Amino acid sequence: MISNEVKAALETVHPLLDPHVAGALTRRLDSLDKAPAALGRIEDLYLHCGIVQGTESPSAQRKGLYIFCGDHGVIEEGISHGAVNSGRKRVQLVLRGGDPVSSLCRRYQIEPILIDCGLAGAPLPGLERIHAGAAASNITRLPALMVEDTNAALLAGLNMAWDASKRFDCVGLAHIGDGAMTAAAALLTALTGHEASETCPRTEDQPESAHHRMVAAVRTAVGRHSADCVNPFGALRCLGGWDISAMTGFLIGAAGKRLPVAIDGFVSGVAALAARSLAADSLDAAIFAHQSSSPAHELLHDILQVEACYHLHMHPDSGCAAPMLLHLMETAIHLVNETAQAGSSDS
């Protein structure tokens, strides 16, 4: 059952489109000294930022990247094909500044915030903690979370988004952790009815045997919890874990505070689907960074009826697409503003 605090937050989410703001933004674009729609998706980004922020003068100078870090017990089913604790090792690399995500954040002046949402092992210094020291339960055998934990994770994400709206003009949402793509695929299956063979992402380095085990794990998990997955909260509780639940809460909170969110990849994209299932208008705040070559990632975007900005054949959860999109958002706003100023000075 959804807590009263979470219910109250859901009720604050309304459609973000203001026709007057949208009209003013469109007129500004039309007034630029260029061919109509010459800037393509750049114009879409400018419009989207302004509409989400509810202003004729959007800004993307203050940027943050929220990286939710959590492991899932479903890795016990043999779905992994990389090194043991690869998520934890990557988190440590990000903290040391040696990951590509770290480099992009430095380059584009983005503040990275790493959140421990059940990263297996001892707590790591440098992470904000909403749940430290234990991975989500193996969803093929048990629900990922209990009811009170799901509400706590949603509320933690909501609170983070409310705080982020005071600190940043726009933020990115990314994920690091083992087993999360399988949990996200199970949640995608439960929320949409698509078969596990369609919802499980296939990465280029994944052996066929590991992918088959991933599909089997999703089928088992969804079948085991089918009676509890009749509503979005139940599906999130049984399949999502602390990380995906917190990301879901973050997106709902961001929509309530008119904070644009760059969605990095597959796991954060499924969190956006869960957020839409709980509060339909929360998707208004989301801008999707990239689509990998995985058919499951394409299916997710088709279900959400969104188009990603980048198609660079990156890993479904590389973490690099969100900071790249945040930089592009800032560039789009700068480009429109500078072109408009140049045009007014010539007249």
Residue frames relative to the residue before (quaternion, step in Angstrom):
aa qw qx qy qz dx dy dz
M 1.0000 0.0000 0.0000 0.0000 0.00 0.00 0.00
I 0.4502 -0.6885 0.5012 0.2684 3.56 -0.92 0.93
S 0.4639 -0.6916 0.4811 0.2738 3.58 -0.90 0.92
N 0.6367 -0.5383 0.3902 0.3907 3.57 -1.23 0.41
E 0.6195 0.5476 -0.3453 0.4440 3.59 1.06 -0.72
V 0.6746 0.4726 -0.2949 0.4843 3.58 0.93 -0.88
K 0.6194 0.5433 -0.3442 0.4503 3.60 0.99 -0.79
A 0.6458 0.5247 -0.3200 0.4529 3.57 0.95 -0.87
A 0.6509 0.5087 -0.3107 0.4700 3.57 1.02 -0.79
L 0.6255 0.5406 -0.3379 0.4497 3.60 0.99 -0.79
E 0.6731 0.5185 -0.2949 0.4372 3.57 1.02 -0.78
T 0.6184 0.5493 -0.3509 0.4391 3.60 1.23 -0.25
V 0.6050 0.5704 -0.3520 0.4298 3.59 1.26 -0.25
H 0.0484 0.7864 -0.6076 0.1003 3.53 -0.70 1.19
P 0.6710 -0.4642 0.3553 0.4561 3.63 -1.20 0.22
L 0.3581 -0.7731 0.4933 0.1753 3.57 -0.86 0.98
L 0.5479 0.6321 -0.4025 0.3718 3.59 1.19 -0.27
D 0.0572 -0.7492 0.6599 -0.0018 3.54 -0.81 1.15
P 0.4144 -0.7460 0.4534 0.2572 3.63 -0.39 1.16
H 0.6380 0.5323 -0.3394 0.4408 3.61 1.02 -0.70
V 0.6596 0.4841 -0.3014 0.4897 3.59 0.98 -0.86
A 0.6540 0.5140 -0.3159 0.4565 3.59 0.90 -0.89
G 0.6512 0.5198 -0.3141 0.4550 3.57 1.00 -0.81
A 0.6593 0.5040 -0.3091 0.4645 3.58 0.96 -0.84
L 0.6488 0.5094 -0.3174 0.4679 3.57 0.98 -0.80
T 0.6579 0.5099 -0.3049 0.4628 3.57 0.97 -0.87
R 0.6498 0.5104 -0.3231 0.4614 3.58 0.96 -0.82
R 0.6282 0.5251 -0.3458 0.4583 3.58 1.04 -0.69
L 0.6462 0.5041 -0.3200 0.4753 3.57 0.96 -0.80
D 0.6732 0.5064 -0.2960 0.4504 3.58 0.94 -0.87
S 0.6610 0.5246 -0.3075 0.4397 3.58 1.16 -0.55
L 0.5246 0.6496 -0.4166 0.3594 3.59 1.21 -0.27
D 0.4882 -0.6623 0.4920 0.2847 3.55 -1.15 0.71
K 0.4912 0.6038 -0.4650 0.4217 3.55 0.27 1.36
A 0.6117 -0.5156 0.4300 0.4185 3.54 -1.29 0.17
P 0.6180 -0.5565 0.3908 0.3945 3.62 -1.08 0.61
A 0.8569 0.0417 -0.0791 0.5077 3.57 -0.97 0.98
A 0.2584 0.8051 -0.5015 0.1833 3.58 1.18 0.52
L 0.7109 0.4559 -0.2582 0.4692 3.58 1.10 -0.64
G 0.3798 -0.7794 0.4466 0.2212 3.59 1.27 0.11
R 0.8508 -0.0682 0.0718 0.5160 3.57 -0.84 -1.02
I 0.5070 0.6292 -0.4270 0.4059 3.60 1.22 -0.33
E 0.6512 0.4988 -0.3084 0.4816 3.56 1.01 -0.82
D 0.6231 0.5409 -0.3391 0.4519 3.59 1.02 -0.76
L 0.6509 0.5143 -0.3195 0.4579 3.58 0.97 -0.83
Y 0.6326 0.5289 -0.3225 0.4650 3.57 0.97 -0.85
L 0.6650 0.5013 -0.2898 0.4717 3.56 0.93 -0.93
H 0.6743 0.5117 -0.3027 0.4381 3.55 0.85 -1.01
C 0.6511 0.5151 -0.3199 0.4565 3.59 0.90 -0.88
G 0.6802 0.4956 -0.2915 0.4547 3.56 0.88 -0.94
I 0.6581 0.5068 -0.3103 0.4624 3.57 0.97 -0.85
V 0.6581 0.4935 -0.3213 0.4691 3.61 0.90 -0.86
Q 0.7176 0.4393 -0.2555 0.4762 3.59 0.87 -0.93
G 0.3715 -0.7610 0.4632 0.2615 3.59 1.26 -0.32
T 0.6286 0.5232 -0.3288 0.4723 3.56 1.10 0.70
E 0.4818 -0.6487 0.5092 0.2963 3.54 -1.24 0.52
S 0.7315 0.3316 -0.2076 0.5584 3.60 1.31 -0.15
P 0.0737 -0.8379 0.5397 0.0357 3.62 0.40 1.17
S 0.1416 -0.7773 0.6090 0.0699 3.53 -1.26 0.51
A 0.0297 -0.7846 0.6191 0.0145 3.56 -1.16 0.67
Q 0.2949 0.7862 -0.4948 0.2239 3.57 1.06 0.72
R 0.7392 0.3353 -0.2008 0.5485 3.58 0.95 -0.86
K 0.0322 0.8419 -0.5290 0.1016 3.55 -0.28 1.30
G 0.0494 -0.7891 0.6121 0.0131 3.55 -1.06 0.81
L 0.1934 -0.7558 0.6132 0.1237 3.56 -1.18 0.60
Y 0.1554 -0.7906 0.5895 0.0567 3.57 -0.54 1.21
I 0.0831 -0.8007 0.5932 -0.0077 3.55 -0.58 1.23
F 0.1831 -0.7943 0.5747 0.0722 3.54 -0.44 1.25
C 0.1356 -0.8242 0.5498 0.0041 3.55 -0.62 1.21
G 0.2808 0.7674 -0.5343 0.2164 3.57 -0.51 1.15
D 0.2795 -0.7485 0.5822 0.1507 3.54 -1.12 0.78
H 0.2576 -0.7671 0.5759 0.1164 3.54 -1.27 0.51
G 0.5169 -0.6865 0.4330 0.2721 3.54 -0.91 1.00
V 0.5047 0.6642 -0.4217 0.3553 3.58 1.24 -0.27
I 0.5014 0.6390 -0.4390 0.3843 3.62 1.20 -0.20
E 0.5158 0.6364 -0.4142 0.3967 3.60 1.24 -0.26
E 0.6438 0.5420 -0.3146 0.4390 3.58 1.23 -0.41
G 0.5712 -0.6425 0.3652 0.3572 3.58 1.23 0.32
I 0.3785 0.7520 -0.4651 0.2739 3.58 1.15 0.55
S 0.6200 0.5637 -0.3445 0.4233 3.58 1.21 -0.42
H 0.1255 -0.7912 0.5936 0.0774 3.53 -1.17 0.58
G 0.6138 0.5396 -0.3487 0.4589 3.57 1.30 0.03
A 0.7548 -0.3523 0.2831 0.4754 3.53 -1.30 -0.36
V 0.5891 -0.5553 0.4492 0.3779 3.55 -1.24 0.49
N 0.8365 0.0851 -0.1087 0.5303 3.59 -1.00 0.92
S 0.1783 0.8186 -0.5290 0.1351 3.59 1.01 0.73
G 0.6165 0.5457 -0.3532 0.4442 3.60 1.07 -0.65
R 0.6585 0.5084 -0.3027 0.4651 3.56 0.91 -0.92
K 0.6576 0.5078 -0.3122 0.4606 3.58 0.96 -0.84
R 0.6539 0.4959 -0.3268 0.4687 3.58 1.02 -0.72
V 0.5978 0.5473 -0.3610 0.4612 3.60 1.03 -0.70
Q 0.6582 0.5038 -0.3109 0.4652 3.58 0.93 -0.87
L 0.6366 0.5226 -0.3255 0.4644 3.58 1.05 -0.75
V 0.6317 0.5156 -0.3289 0.4764 3.59 1.01 -0.78
L 0.6532 0.5200 -0.3120 0.4535 3.58 0.94 -0.89
R 0.6853 0.4623 -0.2818 0.4871 3.58 1.08 -0.70
G 0.5041 -0.6745 0.4109 0.3493 3.58 1.23 -0.22
G 0.5740 0.6406 -0.3581 0.3632 3.58 1.24 0.20
D 0.5533 0.6006 -0.3965 0.4194 3.60 1.26 0.02
P 0.6200 -0.5418 0.4001 0.4025 3.63 -1.13 0.50
V 0.5949 0.5550 -0.3661 0.4517 3.60 1.07 -0.63
S 0.6412 0.5278 -0.3174 0.4577 3.58 0.98 -0.87
S 0.6521 0.5244 -0.3049 0.4549 3.55 0.97 -0.90
L 0.6665 0.4971 -0.3036 0.4654 3.57 0.92 -0.88
C 0.6447 0.5196 -0.3258 0.4562 3.57 0.98 -0.79
R 0.6395 0.5004 -0.3274 0.4831 3.59 0.99 -0.75
R 0.6691 0.5285 -0.2975 0.4294 3.56 0.88 -1.00
Y 0.7981 0.3126 -0.1352 0.4970 3.55 0.88 -0.98
Q 0.4405 -0.7253 0.4341 0.3024 3.58 1.29 0.30
I 0.3458 0.6993 -0.5199 0.3479 3.50 0.80 1.19
E 0.3321 -0.7408 0.5464 0.2056 3.57 -0.88 0.89
P 0.2265 -0.7807 0.5634 0.1476 3.64 -0.61 1.04
I 0.0751 -0.7660 0.6379 0.0269 3.55 -1.01 0.90
L 0.1297 -0.8029 0.5801 0.0444 3.57 -0.58 1.17
I 0.1401 -0.8058 0.5747 0.0281 3.56 -0.84 1.04
D 0.3233 -0.7293 0.5749 0.1820 3.57 -0.86 1.01
C 0.0130 0.8058 -0.5881 0.0680 3.55 -0.50 1.27
G 0.7756 -0.2601 0.1623 0.5518 3.57 1.00 0.73
L 0.2289 0.7546 -0.5670 0.2380 3.55 0.92 0.95
A 0.4543 -0.7159 0.4544 0.2733 3.58 -0.61 1.11
G 0.7127 0.4276 -0.3296 0.4478 3.55 -1.11 0.72
A 0.7280 -0.4102 0.3098 0.4537 3.53 -1.34 -0.06
P 0.5958 -0.5767 0.4098 0.3801 3.61 -1.07 0.65
L 0.3129 -0.7441 0.5642 0.1734 3.56 -1.03 0.84
P 0.4433 -0.6710 0.5132 0.2998 3.61 -0.90 0.82
G 0.7169 0.4302 -0.3248 0.4422 3.55 -1.07 0.76
L 0.6642 0.4535 -0.3065 0.5091 3.59 1.28 -0.07
E 0.3932 -0.6372 0.5987 0.2844 3.52 -1.17 0.62
R 0.2222 -0.8175 0.5242 0.0863 3.58 -0.88 0.87
I 0.0618 -0.7484 0.6573 0.0637 3.50 -0.99 0.91
H 0.7721 -0.0442 0.0182 0.6337 3.58 1.27 -0.36
A 0.0104 -0.8447 0.5329 -0.0493 3.55 -0.29 1.24
G 0.8173 0.3833 -0.2391 0.3576 3.49 -1.24 0.62
A 0.7994 0.2017 -0.1365 0.5491 3.64 1.13 -0.12
A 0.4159 -0.6967 0.5282 0.2502 3.53 -0.92 0.94
A 0.6145 -0.5090 0.4374 0.4148 3.56 -1.29 0.29
S 0.6076 -0.5852 0.3967 0.3619 3.58 -1.11 0.66
N 0.5804 -0.5630 0.4589 0.3681 3.55 -1.24 0.46
I 0.3260 -0.8091 0.4587 0.1692 3.57 -0.27 1.29
T 0.5656 0.5709 -0.4122 0.4292 3.61 1.18 -0.11
R 0.7566 0.3488 -0.1843 0.5214 3.58 1.26 -0.34
L 0.8099 0.1041 0.0021 0.5773 3.58 1.00 -0.88
P 0.5821 -0.5181 0.4543 0.4316 3.60 -1.21 0.21
A 0.5782 -0.6003 0.4211 0.3578 3.57 -1.06 0.71
L 0.8085 0.0396 0.0360 0.5861 3.57 0.99 -0.90
M 0.4617 -0.6002 0.5570 0.3411 3.52 -1.39 0.14
V 0.7047 -0.4668 0.3170 0.4301 3.59 -1.23 0.33
E 0.6954 0.4779 -0.2921 0.4501 3.59 0.79 -1.00
D 0.6391 0.5175 -0.3304 0.4632 3.61 1.07 -0.66
T 0.6291 0.5290 -0.3369 0.4593 3.59 1.01 -0.75
N 0.6572 0.4940 -0.3060 0.4800 3.58 0.94 -0.85
A 0.6419 0.5239 -0.3209 0.4589 3.58 1.01 -0.82
A 0.6598 0.5007 -0.3090 0.4674 3.60 0.98 -0.83
L 0.6366 0.5154 -0.3245 0.4731 3.60 0.96 -0.83
L 0.6827 0.4879 -0.2884 0.4612 3.57 0.88 -0.92
A 0.6167 0.5350 -0.3449 0.4632 3.59 1.04 -0.71
G 0.6587 0.4971 -0.3051 0.4753 3.59 0.98 -0.84
L 0.6222 0.5385 -0.3305 0.4624 3.58 1.01 -0.81
N 0.6795 0.4942 -0.2930 0.4562 3.57 0.86 -0.97
M 0.6309 0.5307 -0.3311 0.4590 3.59 1.03 -0.74
A 0.6610 0.5041 -0.3051 0.4647 3.57 0.98 -0.85
W 0.6403 0.5169 -0.3307 0.4620 3.57 0.98 -0.80
D 0.6514 0.4881 -0.3095 0.4916 3.58 1.04 -0.75
A 0.6412 0.5377 -0.3224 0.4425 3.59 0.97 -0.85
S 0.6328 0.5526 -0.3376 0.4247 3.60 1.03 -0.74
K 0.6549 0.4867 -0.3096 0.4882 3.60 1.21 -0.42
R 0.7284 0.4557 -0.2234 0.4603 3.58 1.15 -0.66
F 0.8204 0.2233 -0.0554 0.5235 3.57 1.01 -0.82
D 0.4747 -0.6318 0.5326 0.3030 3.53 -1.33 0.43
C 0.7796 -0.0547 0.0648 0.6205 3.57 1.11 -0.71
V 0.1545 -0.7983 0.5789 0.0612 3.57 -1.15 0.58
G 0.3208 -0.7014 0.5942 0.2283 3.52 -1.37 0.26
L 0.2284 -0.7580 0.5999 0.1160 3.54 -1.24 0.56
A 0.0951 0.7992 -0.5818 0.1171 3.57 -0.62 1.17
H 0.2613 -0.7711 0.5668 0.1257 3.57 -1.31 0.27
I 0.0211 -0.7412 0.6699 0.0367 3.51 -1.27 0.66
G 0.4800 0.6647 -0.4851 0.3041 3.58 -0.92 0.85
D 0.4980 -0.6698 0.4781 0.2734 3.53 -1.22 0.58
G 0.8217 0.2626 -0.2038 0.4630 3.55 -1.00 0.89
A 0.4956 0.6982 -0.4186 0.3026 3.59 1.23 -0.22
M 0.6304 0.5329 -0.3579 0.4365 3.61 0.99 -0.67
T 0.6278 0.5170 -0.3397 0.4724 3.58 1.09 -0.64
A 0.6431 0.5061 -0.3165 0.4798 3.58 0.98 -0.84
A 0.6576 0.5054 -0.3087 0.4657 3.58 0.96 -0.85
A 0.6365 0.5195 -0.3277 0.4664 3.59 1.03 -0.78
A 0.6375 0.5147 -0.3265 0.4712 3.59 1.02 -0.76
L 0.6550 0.4993 -0.3105 0.4746 3.59 0.98 -0.83
L 0.6249 0.5301 -0.3306 0.4682 3.59 1.04 -0.76
T 0.6442 0.5130 -0.3128 0.4733 3.57 1.00 -0.82
A 0.6882 0.4958 -0.2874 0.4449 3.57 0.85 -0.98
L 0.7154 0.4633 -0.2586 0.4546 3.60 0.97 -0.83
T 0.7939 0.3261 -0.1509 0.4905 3.59 1.10 -0.60
G 0.4372 -0.7054 0.4565 0.3207 3.59 1.17 -0.48
H 0.4631 0.6661 -0.4625 0.3576 3.59 1.22 0.10
E 0.5611 -0.6309 0.4344 0.3137 3.55 -1.13 0.74
A 0.6374 -0.5708 0.3721 0.3597 3.56 -1.17 0.71
S 0.6217 0.5478 -0.3506 0.4366 3.60 1.03 -0.68
E 0.6674 0.4774 -0.2930 0.4908 3.61 1.22 -0.43
T 0.7542 0.4457 -0.2163 0.4310 3.59 0.98 -0.85
C 0.6144 0.5567 -0.3544 0.4325 3.61 1.21 -0.28
P 0.3662 -0.7374 0.5183 0.2314 3.62 -0.57 1.07
R 0.1902 -0.7549 0.6175 0.1124 3.53 -1.11 0.74
T 0.1830 -0.7875 0.5814 0.0911 3.57 -0.60 1.14
E 0.6497 -0.5685 0.3475 0.3660 3.55 -1.18 0.62
D 0.7292 0.4207 -0.2442 0.4812 3.60 1.08 -0.63
Q 0.5325 0.6519 -0.4001 0.3624 3.59 1.27 0.04
P 0.4086 -0.7023 0.5192 0.2652 3.62 -0.72 0.99
E 0.6134 -0.5749 0.3939 0.3715 3.56 -1.10 0.65
S 0.6362 0.5440 -0.3354 0.4323 3.59 0.99 -0.79
A 0.6523 0.5051 -0.3139 0.4699 3.60 1.00 -0.80
H 0.6386 0.5189 -0.3278 0.4641 3.58 1.04 -0.76
H 0.6313 0.5257 -0.3314 0.4639 3.59 1.00 -0.77
R 0.6524 0.4983 -0.3148 0.4764 3.60 1.00 -0.78
M 0.6092 0.5507 -0.3377 0.4600 3.56 1.11 -0.70
V 0.6613 0.4983 -0.2960 0.4761 3.58 0.91 -0.94
A 0.6563 0.5096 -0.3088 0.4629 3.58 0.94 -0.88
A 0.6449 0.5239 -0.3208 0.4547 3.59 1.00 -0.81
V 0.6459 0.5098 -0.3203 0.4694 3.58 0.99 -0.82
R 0.6465 0.5157 -0.3257 0.4582 3.60 0.91 -0.86
T 0.6652 0.5065 -0.3029 0.4574 3.56 0.92 -0.92
A 0.6786 0.5064 -0.2957 0.4422 3.58 0.87 -0.98
V 0.6843 0.4786 -0.2936 0.4653 3.57 0.85 -0.95
G 0.6526 0.5106 -0.3142 0.4634 3.57 1.00 -0.77
R 0.6578 0.5248 -0.3141 0.4395 3.58 0.93 -0.88
H 0.7929 0.3179 -0.1452 0.4992 3.57 0.94 -0.89
S 0.2817 0.8154 -0.4806 0.1573 3.59 1.24 0.22
A 0.6572 0.5231 -0.3251 0.4344 3.62 0.95 -0.78
D 0.7086 0.4405 -0.2539 0.4892 3.59 1.12 -0.64
C 0.6625 0.5260 -0.2977 0.4425 3.59 1.25 -0.32
V 0.3577 0.7563 -0.4823 0.2598 3.58 1.18 0.44
N 0.7572 0.2064 -0.1703 0.5958 3.60 1.26 -0.19
P 0.6677 -0.5421 0.3200 0.3974 3.64 -1.11 0.54
F 0.6396 0.5225 -0.3432 0.4473 3.61 0.96 -0.77
G 0.6556 0.5135 -0.3101 0.4586 3.58 0.97 -0.84
A 0.6453 0.5131 -0.3143 0.4708 3.56 1.01 -0.81
L 0.6530 0.5077 -0.3077 0.4703 3.56 0.98 -0.86
R 0.6517 0.5205 -0.3120 0.4550 3.59 0.96 -0.83
C 0.7442 0.4374 -0.2357 0.4464 3.57 0.79 -1.00
L 0.8178 0.2953 -0.1025 0.4833 3.57 1.01 -0.79
G 0.6886 0.5821 -0.2793 0.3300 3.58 1.04 -0.73
G 0.3030 -0.7540 0.5365 0.2275 3.59 0.83 -0.85
W 0.7177 -0.4509 0.3226 0.4213 3.55 -1.37 0.19
D 0.6895 0.5129 -0.3018 0.4128 3.58 0.84 -0.95
I 0.7100 0.4396 -0.2739 0.4770 3.60 0.73 -1.01
S 0.6305 0.5242 -0.3372 0.4626 3.60 1.04 -0.68
A 0.6634 0.4912 -0.3067 0.4738 3.59 0.96 -0.82
M 0.6339 0.5154 -0.3306 0.4725 3.60 1.02 -0.74
T 0.6134 0.5436 -0.3367 0.4635 3.56 1.08 -0.75
G 0.6651 0.4938 -0.2924 0.4778 3.55 0.94 -0.92
F 0.6177 0.5505 -0.3442 0.4438 3.57 1.02 -0.79
L 0.6825 0.4923 -0.2977 0.4508 3.59 0.84 -0.92
I 0.6332 0.5143 -0.3317 0.4739 3.58 1.02 -0.75
G 0.6682 0.4988 -0.2943 0.4669 3.58 0.96 -0.89
A 0.6348 0.5341 -0.3281 0.4518 3.58 1.02 -0.79
A 0.6448 0.5133 -0.3222 0.4658 3.58 0.98 -0.80
G 0.6541 0.5218 -0.3089 0.4522 3.56 1.01 -0.82
K 0.7470 0.3641 -0.1943 0.5211 3.59 1.16 -0.62
R 0.4406 -0.7217 0.4356 0.3086 3.62 1.28 0.24
L 0.3815 0.7033 -0.4967 0.3363 3.56 0.87 1.01
P 0.3543 -0.7388 0.5240 0.2324 3.66 -0.55 1.05
V 0.1155 -0.7979 0.5911 0.0247 3.56 -0.98 0.94
A 0.2583 -0.7436 0.6007 0.1397 3.57 -0.82 1.08
I 0.2455 -0.7826 0.5611 0.1117 3.57 -0.55 1.22
D 0.3765 -0.7877 0.4408 0.2083 3.56 -0.49 1.18
G 0.8477 -0.1185 0.1523 0.4940 3.59 0.51 -1.11
F 0.8393 -0.2360 0.1599 0.4630 3.54 -1.23 -0.60
V 0.6947 0.4697 -0.2983 0.4558 3.60 0.76 -0.99
S 0.6781 0.4586 -0.2945 0.4930 3.61 0.89 -0.87
G 0.6102 0.5511 -0.3472 0.4510 3.59 1.14 -0.57
V 0.6475 0.4868 -0.3152 0.4943 3.58 1.05 -0.74
A 0.5954 0.5376 -0.3609 0.4756 3.59 1.10 -0.60
A 0.6252 0.5226 -0.3341 0.4738 3.59 1.07 -0.71
L 0.6244 0.5223 -0.3321 0.4765 3.58 1.06 -0.72
A 0.6530 0.5032 -0.3103 0.4733 3.59 0.97 -0.85
A 0.6327 0.5245 -0.3283 0.4656 3.59 1.02 -0.81
R 0.6506 0.5057 -0.3141 0.4715 3.59 0.96 -0.84
S 0.6405 0.5345 -0.3275 0.4436 3.58 1.03 -0.74
L 0.7050 0.4340 -0.2501 0.5020 3.59 1.15 -0.65
A 0.7777 0.0110 0.0292 0.6278 3.58 1.09 -0.77
A 0.3624 -0.8073 0.4148 0.2118 3.55 0.06 1.34
D 0.7205 0.4676 -0.2666 0.4371 3.60 0.91 -0.85
S 0.4561 0.6903 -0.4560 0.3278 3.61 1.23 -0.06
L 0.5861 0.5949 -0.3743 0.4031 3.59 1.13 -0.52
D 0.5140 0.6610 -0.4135 0.3576 3.61 1.20 -0.42
A 0.6988 0.4890 -0.2722 0.4455 3.59 1.07 -0.72
A 0.6353 0.5762 -0.3128 0.4081 3.59 1.24 -0.36
I 0.0665 -0.7480 0.6598 0.0284 3.55 -1.10 0.85
F 0.2951 -0.8140 0.4817 0.1353 3.57 -0.53 1.18
A 0.4031 -0.7861 0.4311 0.1835 3.52 -0.59 1.26
H 0.8302 -0.1137 0.1146 0.5335 3.59 0.67 -0.97
Q 0.2274 -0.7224 0.6330 0.1605 3.48 -1.36 0.35
S 0.3413 -0.7488 0.5352 0.1911 3.54 -0.71 1.10
S 0.6487 -0.5159 0.3851 0.4059 3.56 -1.29 -0.06
S 0.4927 0.6700 -0.4259 0.3563 3.60 1.28 -0.05
P 0.4809 -0.6742 0.4738 0.2995 3.63 -0.81 0.91
A 0.6071 0.5640 -0.3603 0.4283 3.62 1.08 -0.63
H 0.6326 0.5220 -0.3185 0.4753 3.56 1.08 -0.74
E 0.6420 0.5087 -0.3091 0.4833 3.57 1.03 -0.80
L 0.6249 0.5377 -0.3307 0.4593 3.58 1.01 -0.82
L 0.6336 0.5380 -0.3287 0.4484 3.59 0.92 -0.88
H 0.6931 0.4656 -0.2817 0.4728 3.58 0.86 -0.93
D 0.6089 0.5362 -0.3520 0.4668 3.59 1.09 -0.62
I 0.6468 0.5169 -0.3142 0.4644 3.58 0.98 -0.85
L 0.7104 0.4392 -0.2427 0.4936 3.56 0.99 -0.88
Q 0.2980 -0.7749 0.4926 0.2610 3.59 1.30 -0.36
V 0.4750 0.6263 -0.4625 0.4102 3.54 0.86 1.08
E 0.2694 -0.7349 0.5974 0.1742 3.54 -1.29 0.39
A 0.3801 -0.7340 0.5204 0.2143 3.56 -0.77 1.05
C 0.5267 -0.6586 0.4450 0.3015 3.56 -1.16 0.63
Y 0.7934 0.2370 -0.1119 0.5494 3.58 1.03 -0.76
H 0.0606 -0.7459 0.6618 0.0444 3.54 -1.21 0.69
L 0.1796 0.8369 -0.4811 0.1896 3.54 0.46 1.29
H 0.4665 -0.7062 0.4235 0.3228 3.60 1.27 0.32
M 0.3089 0.7371 -0.5342 0.2753 3.57 1.02 0.80
H 0.6741 -0.4452 0.3902 0.4417 3.55 -1.34 0.18
P 0.6037 -0.5901 0.3798 0.3783 3.64 -0.99 0.68
D 0.7888 0.1392 -0.1012 0.5901 3.60 1.17 -0.45
S 0.0673 0.8424 -0.5290 0.0772 3.56 0.76 1.06
G 0.3694 -0.7308 0.4878 0.3026 3.57 1.08 -0.71
C 0.6210 0.5845 -0.3304 0.4044 3.59 1.24 -0.34
A 0.6087 0.6079 -0.3590 0.3621 3.58 1.09 -0.61
A 0.6413 0.5447 -0.3388 0.4211 3.60 0.96 -0.79
P 0.6832 0.4496 -0.3215 0.4772 3.67 0.79 -0.79
M 0.6107 0.5386 -0.3572 0.4576 3.59 1.06 -0.64
L 0.6734 0.4865 -0.2981 0.4701 3.58 0.97 -0.82
L 0.6120 0.5416 -0.3569 0.4526 3.61 1.00 -0.72
H 0.6469 0.5023 -0.3127 0.4810 3.57 1.02 -0.81
L 0.6562 0.5048 -0.3162 0.4632 3.58 0.97 -0.81
M 0.6088 0.5437 -0.3483 0.4608 3.60 1.07 -0.67
E 0.6567 0.4934 -0.3041 0.4825 3.56 0.96 -0.88
T 0.6434 0.5234 -0.3156 0.4609 3.57 1.00 -0.83
A 0.6388 0.5381 -0.3262 0.4427 3.58 0.95 -0.87
I 0.6775 0.4802 -0.2940 0.4732 3.57 0.89 -0.91
H 0.6455 0.5159 -0.3185 0.4646 3.58 0.96 -0.85
L 0.6552 0.5301 -0.3106 0.4396 3.57 0.93 -0.91
V 0.6723 0.4817 -0.2990 0.4759 3.58 0.89 -0.89
N 0.6734 0.5073 -0.3061 0.4421 3.59 0.87 -0.91
E 0.6913 0.4765 -0.2865 0.4615 3.57 0.92 -0.92
T 0.6412 0.5145 -0.3243 0.4679 3.58 1.02 -0.74
A 0.6442 0.5154 -0.3179 0.4673 3.57 1.03 -0.78
Q 0.6539 0.5077 -0.3132 0.4654 3.59 0.99 -0.81
A 0.6445 0.5157 -0.3234 0.4627 3.57 1.01 -0.81
G 0.6608 0.5115 -0.3053 0.4566 3.55 1.00 -0.82
S 0.6701 0.4929 -0.3091 0.4609 3.61 0.99 -0.77
S 0.6576 0.5048 -0.3211 0.4578 3.60 1.07 -0.67
D 0.6413 0.5211 -0.3287 0.4574 3.60 1.17 -0.48
S 0.6582 0.5426 -0.3176 0.4141 3.58 1.13 -0.59
